[in-house]
Amino acid sequence: MTDYCLRGARVIDPSQELDEICDLTVANGSITFASTDDSGEPLDCSGKIIMPGMVDIRGHLQEPESLSSASNAAASGGYTTILIMPNSGPPADNPGAVHLMREKASKDTNIEILQCGCLTKASEGEILAPLGSLKEAGVVAVSDCPSSPQNTEIFARGLEYASMFDLPVIEFPRDLAISSSGVAHDGPVALKMGIGGYPRMAEELFVQRAITVCRNLGTKVHLTSISSVGSVELIREAKGKGISVTADATPHHLALTDECLLGYDSNSKTMPPLREELDRKAILGGVQDGTIDCISSAHEPCHKHEKEVEFDLAPAGVTGYETALSVVLGELAKSMDDPFPLITKLMSLNPSRILDVDNTIAEGRKANLFVFDPNRNWRYQASQGRSAAKNSPYEGFDMKGSVMTTFSNGEKVFTLS
């Protein structure tokens, strides 16, 4: 195993109250701040930033993506840990399916792949999955994402059951009764395009449901992929009352609006859908004031031919591992002089705490970190990406900053060529 001396970088890790220019060494896979003069391969990191490896709390794995291509794409984006939702292959509602995924991940990946189990059998929302057995098999959270139990009694019992095993529940809040035919935000753009609307209320009703259940049962929940101004307000109010709720939003909901759909661009079709500018601004405000705890990639690969059909028939989903950090930086840098401490909290510290992942930059810990050049900008072209899927809304976008090197579990797993 090669040792490396990373010299002259700004090292940021809020969990260690660390933000200073210093040298560090990756020796035998572990971090040390001891003198680096005479040991290891030197890496000049002057003008660059070292942050803990990013942790993704929502990603999907389906064709054409493989575990190998997903991990390569994630490593190139600065991720050292990604959580895979339970619809990636056979439903992760039994120990056998979990063991199969974990076995594949141990062979085909260069970063940490964590498994999310189903909250209900086959994520159909009718019968609770055997959460204790899933925990023993190795899942670190449970969810029915991209679905949500429509029966509130099942949802409430699921939160109680999961709390017995200290399993985080990741809820994708969507009331299908008023959104089942929706493929875009219910607003002027959808009306102009003549396509079905997915209203804010479909999300907000289930956000309020989750908050109410947690308040009354004393449980916790993590709300994923928040897209609505009303949801942000509800979560902010709940946190102010001490209710145990956390939330994430995606880079595309932070940066884009439903105006991107004009022209029927199916690569901008997501679930939840892109909404209006007031929603985007509310999410930005929630990210900055701590209402939104994390940024999740919501990486969801699709075949090219699946997207090249009528808009309402195309599957929802966009890729995100390679672009998430640059998109978030680009948005936050518009209103913040130094967004990097906040980015570290949003994309590493907070999701790692929710999933109980240890990837701090501390003496003696395994190296899970990446080197980022804030001054190296680039233009995204999906055809040149490491993901096997190309369904991105950012084709041709100018991106801010580049990941230069990523270390996962002490090994250098990515270097920008």
Sequence and secondary structure as in RCSB ss.txt:
>XXXX:A:sequence
MTDYCLRGARVIDPSQELDEICDLTVANGSITFASTDDSGEPLDCSGKIIMPGMVDIRGHLQEPESLSSASNAAA
SGGYTTILIMPNSGPPADNPGAVHLMREKASKDTNIEILQCGCLTKASEGEILAPLGSLKEAGVVAVSDCPSSPQ
NTEIFARGLEYASMFDLPVIEFPRDLAISSSGVAHDGPVALKMGIGGYPRMAEELFVQRAITVCRNLGTKVHLTS
ISSVGSVELIREAKGKGISVTADATPHHLALTDECLLGYDSNSKTMPPLREELDRKAILGGVQDGTIDCISSAHE
PCHKHEKEVEFDLAPAGVTGYETALSVVLGELAKSMDDPFPLITKLMSLNPSRILDVDNTIAEGRKANLFVFDPN
RNWRYQASQGRSAAKNSPYEGFDMKGSVMTTFSNGEKVFTLS
>XXXX:A:secstr
   EEEEEEEEEEGGGTEEEEEEEEEETTEEE S  SSSSEEEE TT EEEE EEEEEE   TT  HHHHHHHHH
HTTEEEEEE TTSSS S SHHHHHHHHHHHHHH SSEEEEEEESBGGG SSSB  HHHHHHHT SEEE TT   S
 HHHHHHHHHHHHHTT  EEE    GGGTTT SEETTHHHHHHT  EE HHHHHHHHHHHHHHHHHHT  EEE S
   HHHHHHHHHHHHTT  EEEEE HHHHH  GGGGTTT GGG  SS    HHHHHHHHHHHHHTSS EE   B 
   HHHHSS GGGS   B  TTTHHHHHHHHHTTT S  HHHHHIIIIIHHHHHHT      TTSB  EEEEETT
  EE  GGGSSSS    TTTT EE  EEEEEEETTEEEEE  
